[in-house]
Amino acid sequence: MIEGLLPGQRLARGVSRHLRSRHFAPLLEFCPSPGLRVDVMALGQQGELWIVECKSCRADFVSDAKWSGYLPWCDRFFWAVDTDFPTDLLPPAAGLIIADAWDAEIQRWPESTPLPSARRRALVQRFARCAAARLGQLTDPDPASAPPA
């Protein structure tokens, strides 16, 4: 299974494993708002929402012009990269996670910027519907029967 994953997917896998160890529920390729798709969004036990963007190389980071649009949709924002990534490129205010396909470690914590309660409520509901729809597709893969996420 690992062999078929792209580099960014390998990072997302390790990040997800780490987040689960911290009692977060990660969801990959989540759309917090129309036009935005984050690599990993994670929901914590207290309702906190983190976004983790996985960057596999310098070109991947440099070509990402929309990451700052993710900031209003999370309490904490992190970059996840591997050990060979030039971390000096990453904005210092964001969190930093070093990851591989098997695990991850938080190297730098970002400041928490709590979401407004109405946005948090809407995001948690969207997150739950998306997760439930994906789970439902595992048991009934007929797309005509699945509700929109």
C-alpha positions as CSV (number, residue, x, y, z in Angstrom):
1,M,0.0,0.0,0.0
2,I,2.8,2.5,0.9
3,E,4.5,1.9,-2.4
4,G,1.6,3.3,-4.5
5,L,1.4,6.6,-2.5
6,L,2.7,9.9,-3.8
7,P,5.2,11.8,-1.5
8,G,2.6,14.2,-0.2
9,Q,0.2,11.2,0.6
10,R,3.0,9.5,2.5
11,L,3.4,12.6,4.6
12,A,-0.4,12.9,5.2
13,R,-0.4,9.2,6.3
14,G,2.3,9.8,8.9
15,V,0.7,13.1,10.1
16,S,-2.7,11.3,10.4
17,R,-1.1,8.6,12.6
18,H,0.5,11.2,14.8
19,L,-2.7,13.2,15.1
20,R,-4.6,10.0,16.1
21,S,-2.0,9.4,18.8
22,R,-3.0,12.9,20.1
23,H,-6.7,11.9,20.1
24,F,-7.5,14.0,17.0
25,A,-9.7,12.7,14.2
26,P,-7.9,13.5,10.9
27,L,-9.7,13.8,7.6
28,L,-7.7,13.9,4.4
29,E,-8.4,16.1,1.4
30,F,-11.1,18.1,3.2
31,C,-12.9,21.2,1.8
32,P,-13.5,23.7,4.6
33,S,-15.1,26.1,2.2
34,P,-15.9,26.1,-1.5
35,G,-12.7,26.5,-3.5
36,L,-10.4,25.3,-0.7
37,R,-9.1,21.8,-0.2
38,V,-6.6,21.1,2.7
39,D,-4.4,18.1,2.9
40,V,-5.4,17.2,6.5
41,M,-7.9,18.7,8.8
42,A,-8.1,17.3,12.3
43,L,-10.8,17.6,14.9
44,G,-9.7,17.4,18.5
45,Q,-11.6,16.2,21.6
46,Q,-12.4,19.8,22.7
47,G,-13.6,20.8,19.2
48,E,-10.4,22.3,18.1
49,L,-9.6,22.3,14.4
50,W,-6.2,22.0,12.9
51,I,-5.1,22.2,9.3
52,V,-1.9,20.5,8.1
53,E,-0.5,21.2,4.7
54,C,1.9,18.5,3.4
55,K,4.7,19.7,1.2
56,S,7.0,17.1,-0.4
57,C,9.5,19.5,-2.0
58,R,10.5,23.1,-2.6
59,A,8.5,23.3,-5.8
60,D,5.4,22.0,-4.1
61,F,5.6,24.8,-1.5
62,V,6.5,27.6,-3.9
63,S,3.6,26.8,-6.2
64,D,1.0,26.8,-3.4
65,A,-0.4,30.3,-3.6
66,K,-3.6,29.7,-1.6
67,W,-2.4,28.4,1.7
68,S,-2.9,31.7,3.5
69,G,-6.6,31.3,2.7
70,Y,-6.7,28.3,5.0
71,L,-5.8,30.3,8.1
72,P,-9.4,31.6,8.8
73,W,-10.6,28.0,8.9
74,C,-8.6,26.6,11.7
75,D,-7.4,27.1,15.3
76,R,-3.8,26.1,14.4
77,F,-2.1,25.8,11.0
78,F,0.9,23.5,10.4
79,W,3.3,22.6,7.6
80,A,4.3,18.9,7.3
81,V,7.5,18.1,5.5
82,D,10.1,15.4,5.5
83,T,13.6,15.6,6.9
84,D,15.2,16.8,3.6
85,F,12.8,19.8,3.1
86,P,14.5,23.2,3.4
87,T,12.4,24.4,6.4
88,D,13.8,27.9,6.3
89,L,11.3,28.5,3.4
90,L,8.3,28.0,5.6
91,P,6.7,31.0,7.3
92,P,7.9,31.0,11.0
93,A,4.4,31.8,12.4
94,A,3.0,28.5,11.2
95,G,3.6,25.2,13.0
96,L,6.1,22.7,11.7
97,I,5.7,18.9,11.6
98,I,8.4,16.6,10.4
99,A,6.9,13.5,9.0
100,D,7.3,10.3,7.0
101,A,4.8,7.6,6.0
102,W,4.9,6.0,9.4
103,D,4.7,8.8,11.9
104,A,5.4,12.5,12.6
105,E,6.6,14.8,15.2
106,I,5.6,18.4,16.0
107,Q,8.8,20.5,15.8
108,R,7.2,24.0,16.2
109,W,3.9,25.0,17.7
110,P,1.9,27.8,16.1
111,E,-0.1,30.3,18.1
112,S,-3.7,29.3,18.6
113,T,-6.2,31.6,16.9
114,P,-9.6,30.4,18.0
115,L,-12.3,30.2,15.4
116,P,-15.5,32.2,15.9
117,S,-18.1,29.9,17.4
118,A,-20.5,30.1,14.4
119,R,-17.7,29.1,12.0
120,R,-16.5,26.3,14.3
121,R,-20.0,24.9,14.5
122,A,-20.4,25.0,10.7
123,L,-17.0,23.4,10.1
124,V,-17.6,20.6,12.7
125,Q,-20.9,19.8,11.0
126,R,-19.3,19.8,7.5
127,F,-16.4,17.7,8.9
128,A,-18.9,15.2,10.4
129,R,-21.0,15.0,7.2
130,C,-17.9,14.5,5.1
131,A,-16.5,11.8,7.4
132,A,-19.9,10.0,7.6
133,A,-20.4,10.1,3.8
134,R,-16.9,8.6,3.2
135,L,-17.6,5.9,5.8
136,G,-20.9,5.2,4.1
137,Q,-19.2,4.8,0.7
138,L,-17.1,2.0,2.1
139,T,-20.2,-0.1,2.7
140,D,-22.3,1.2,-0.2
141,P,-20.0,2.5,-3.0
142,D,-23.0,3.5,-5.3
143,P,-22.4,7.3,-5.6
144,A,-26.1,7.8,-6.4
145,S,-27.0,6.7,-2.9
146,A,-24.6,8.9,-1.0
147,P,-25.6,12.4,0.3
148,P,-23.4,15.3,-0.7
149,A,-20.5,16.0,1.7
